[in-house]
Amino acid sequence: MADLKISNVKKAYDGKPVLHGVDLSIPDSHFAVIVGPSGCGKSTLLRMIAGLEDITSGEIAIGGVVMNDIEPSDRGCAMVFQNYALYPHMSVRQNIAYPLRLAGVPVAERNVRVEQAAKILNLTDYLDRRPAQLSGGQRQRVAMGRAIVREPDVFLFDEPLSNLDALLRVQMRIEIKKLHKRLNATSIFVTHDQVEAMTLADTLIVMNGGRVEQIGSPTEIYREPASAFVAGFMGAPAMNLLPATVGADGQILLDAPGNPQGLARCALPEGSPVTLGIRPENVVLAETSGAGLPATVDLVEELGGSRVAYCNVAGHEMSVVLPASDDPLEGKPVWLTLPNQDLHLFDRISGRRLEADMTTGDKLAKREVETVA
């Protein structure tokens, strides 16, 4: 296997930039997930790694070898696509063996590799069936088997689970994670599904508008989002993001017509426009009336083990994760507490995290935020 290094890679179509200088370093045997909304450039970047798209500028190196001018077939990459792209007239065995056949691998070795891949993917009993006789998850495993038999340096997955139903997606996520641990291969997985990204990644790469917004472990990105975009994109339900302004003495005031709500203090200049963030699971439903921010519950989603209440707070929507209960909340007034240790602060103009200006709990002094008395 091999490491992957991407240095200032840019891509433009007809002079219009779609990737604005991407820098990534993925260690050998790592599972990296590139996540972002449709049109952010994640699939384009993956195809450039595979050699299916030309690079406008920059370098892509695999195992220390620059791949810019190397043909796709010689890059040591195997790609699994969203569409299974199986040959309907061939058996599972023939589909898996097809890339080896094209490469001129002897029949005996071909058969051994196919049997090994089928065993890894639990496809041994299906080798003589045709794709039409398989479920969606089984077809995707066949496509993965076709990649495995090539014994590549890097596995590339381009939204391979998008065509599966919800239950199969969960099952295939588990299988892909197990497969990675078993093969210990360098893998790059592209998805727009942040749940897939969080559950699969060793390293998570969040993209937006052709740029990398943040790189880190799933836990780091969830707990310390680098921008309001990352905060709002990663998490289900998403982080609550509320417009606010810094008032006198650094007090953060939630924007509310005629009734600004004081939430905390920070070391920013008066009048600074900011965005205050808090995860729905960190919002506390006050037990006594009048304690906290007044709100009205507009809608409750029942999720079985928990529920999500969507509240109106001074004209802003805020979601709150609550324990499962039979207590009807819709239409009721409630009071919400936003614990200081769980608050995040972002510049409202740039969207970037204001790490030096806000904190919570023990980190209060570091970011110079304090509870408003």
Helices and strands as residue ranges (DSSP letters): E 4-13, E 16-26, E 31-35, H 42-50, E 57-62, E 65-66, G 72-74, E 77-80, H 92-102, H 107-120, G 124-126, G 131-133, H 136-148, E 154-158, H 166-183, E 186-191, H 194-200, E 203-208, E 211-216, H 218-223, H 228-233, E 240-246, G 248-250, E 251-254, E 261-265, E 273-278, G 280-282, E 284-285, E 293-302, E 306-313, E 316-323, E 333-337, G 340-342, E 344-347, G 361-363, H 364-367, E 370-371
